[in-house]
Amino acid sequence: MSEHRLVITDRLWRRIAPLLPGKATDRGVTARDNRLFLEAVFWKVRTGAPWRDLPDGFGRWNSQFRRFRRWEASGVFQRLFNALGGDPDLEYALVDGAIVLVRQKAAGARRGAGARAWAAPGAG
């Protein structure tokens, strides 16, 4: 992955890294690359693309998807949101995919013969 395309700055990473599972100090398996995994999650959220379309630079899509589901189930993302929720310097606002879909479909809707324009009650 190209360094200039990454979302997580070194400053932000220093704040996030201690909150993530799989550190060398944790029991069990050490995570392969938490930072790259989070970059993959941010790419997925930004683009709205399916996991299967994850670029090869992030690793195998199915491995990343399974890791995402494990982290979601164990509350890792909730801990991150709670820890970073008050930070006004975050550069990205993540939009739910349902909003994106509605916007795309609403922009191209054709009006049928029986469709009426919205109007205030009592207007013409």
Secondary structure, DSSP 8 states (H G I E B T S, - for coil): --GGG----HHHHHHHGGGSS--TTSSS---S-HHHHHHHHHHHHHH---GGG--GGG--HHHHHHHHHHHHHHTHHHHHHHHHTT-TT-------HHHHHHHHHHHT----TT------TT--
